[in-house]
Amino acid sequence: MRSANVLYKGEIAGKLIQYVDGTFSFAYNENWLIDKEKPAISLTFPKREEEYRSEYLFPFFYNMLPEGTNRMVVCKYLRIDENDYFGILLNTAKYDTIGAVTIEKIQ
């Protein structure tokens, strides 16, 4: 199992998990949910208590990945399989993302 904090403008909004069987879940932190001033991280993830589940990396997070030659260079440099989307996300989405959402690997 691998997991990451999902940050919105530097604050932890929720947790993204990849399970051993390759499935994923995303859940908002309780504090984020109860604060009415805190927005959803995406239109595809409206705030709710129930966790989101998927058999593959959610499109919202997949779209944060580098593409084409950039992905090849990142994977070669970091020695990550090009098909390990979650591994790439954990290693590339901590600082350099478009928008307010970043990803922080949980050790």
Residue pairs with C-beta under 8 A, 6 or more apart in sequence:
1 17
1 18
1 19
1 20
2 17
2 18
2 86
2 87
2 90
2 105
3 15
3 16
3 17
3 18
3 105
3 106
4 15
4 16
4 17
4 89
4 90
4 103
4 104
4 105
4 106
5 12
5 14
5 15
5 16
5 103
5 104
5 106
6 12
6 13
6 14
6 15
6 16
6 26
6 41
6 101
6 102
6 103
7 13
7 101
7 102
7 103
7 104
8 32
8 38
8 39
8 41
8 100
8 101
9 100
10 102
11 32
11 38
12 29
12 32
12 104
13 28
13 29
13 32
13 38
13 41
13 101
14 26
14 27
14 28
14 29
14 32
14 41
15 26
15 27
15 29
15 106
16 24
16 25
16 26
16 58
16 61
16 103
17 24
17 25
17 26
18 24
18 57
18 86
19 25
22 55
22 56
23 53
23 54
23 55
24 53
24 54
24 55
24 56
24 57
24 58
24 86
25 51
25 52
25 53
25 54
26 45
26 51
26 52
26 58
26 61
27 51
27 52
28 45
28 47
28 48
28 49
32 38
32 47
33 47
33 48
33 49
38 47
39 47
40 46
40 47
41 60
41 100
41 101
42 60
42 101
44 58
44 59
44 60
45 52
45 58
45 60
52 58
56 62
57 85
57 86
57 89
61 89
61 93
61 103
62 85
64 89
64 92
64 93
64 97
64 98
64 101
64 103
65 71
65 85
65 88
65 89
65 92
65 93
66 74
66 88
66 92
71 82
71 88
72 82
74 80
74 88
74 91
74 92
75 81
75 82
75 88
78 91
80 87
80 88
80 91
81 87
82 88
89 103
90 103
90 105
91 105
93 102
93 103
94 102
94 103
94 104
94 105
95 102
97 103
